[in-house]
Amino acid sequence: MHGILEDFHKLANQTEDWMRDRIDRKAPGAKEKAEKLIAELKEKMEELRNLPDDPERLRREPDSLEEIRALRPAADHSPRPVEPKQLASRMAGALNGRLAGCTLGAIVEMCSEEDMAAHAEFDHMNFPPDDYWRTAGQPSWQRRYLTGIPETYTRDKMHGVPVDDDIAYTQLGLLILEECGRNFSTTDVGRMWLKYLPMACTAEEVTLKNLKEGVAPELAGRINNPFREWIGADIRSDAWGYAAAGNPELAAEWAWRDAVLSHRWNGVYGEMYFSAAIAAAFTVDHPREALEIALAEIPAECEMAETVRWALERSGSIRNYREAREAVMERFGDMSWVHTLNNAALTVFGLTIGGRDFSRVIGETVAMGLDNDCTAATAGSIVGAVIGIEQIPSHWTKNFNDTSFSYLNGIERFSIRDMTDRFLRFARGEQ
């Protein structure tokens, strides 16, 4: 795989350079040859897209909820008891943990270890980070998700939780539950996307475009979507885990209804798995327990399950972010930096390295790189649900000011306490 991709990228870059050179030099027939090559490439891409999947892989990785459940490992899927007196604290810990992990990772999303370490040195702070970045550095974005200004993600310029898609989908999940009810359908999810989402990325962008063009929700994520196993569904996990606290099976079912709008196969299982892990986290004393419990809600032989089991097995010898990143790169090679599988492994490593230490969990996870605002958000959510809000050091939340900003249509901000209470009503069966 590595050799094929490397050769393709080199050839594609060289082709672009020669096109530019020949057209700039007004070489006879250069434009016509370039247009012909592009047309031929589109034809070959279509042939590649239409190649059938491995039948054995399809057997192990079905799409329907019934087939998925039939391939789960033997386990007790009954709801797990949640201590009523702890639920409010754990819910606040989970939500604030997600907000903190995401915000810490946002400025350095997909940065290399070297760049992050240099940023930390410039900021005179520890690395892995144990507090928010002091400066925004030189991010490639001027506005994050339409409204976010880089400086507002830093320690001293933060006045509320800045926007991010990892946060927006948690906000949207709550709205889906409230407006559509506990029996919401995938069609409902599509309708809510059209109502509230002004923009999206990768698989979600493709799906949203298709929905706007009138494609049925059950097909919207299947047309021209090579991102179907990327991390986009994974980052939508949290709302279902919060609302189904203590009930991993229900959390996974809600996650499935949401995920199949835009994803397939391991893209779906990633959301199901982490929703189940978050739901389980409200009932256990250590993040690893939640990670192990959640394996019961996805097909036993799917790649997502294999990835999690591998990471849990390796975790005893993985001591820090550098070792975690090296292990993941060795196993997954040139896989996209926003794929579900490699990022899931890093999330597991972040939780097993940090345990109940919130700062270490999100700091080590961010330092691992790849899609590190997403991985740190999920890891923060799980450890926060385990330890409760009182065990999260106050510097991670003091500048939130009970405000989570939003880019959802018509909604500028959410109260964090209000969101916590609204999720609690679902978790308690009051709504």
VENHU-V822667 format. One record per helix or strand. SS is the DSSP state (H for helix, E for strand). FROM is the first residue (numbers start at 1). LEN is the number of residues. Records with the same first field share a line. If there is no record, write none. Layout:
SS = FROM-LEN + FROM-LEN
//
This chain:
H = 2-23 + 30-20 + 55-6 + 65-6 + 84-23 + 113-10 + 150-4 + 165-16 + 186-11 + 202-11 + 217-4 + 234-3 + 238-6 + 248-12 + 266-16 + 287-11 + 303-15 + 321-12 + 340-15 + 358-10 + 372-16 + 389-3 + 394-3 + 416-12
E = 72-1 + 144-1 + 148-1 + 161-1 + 230-1 + 299-1 + 339-1 + 403-3 + 413-3
//
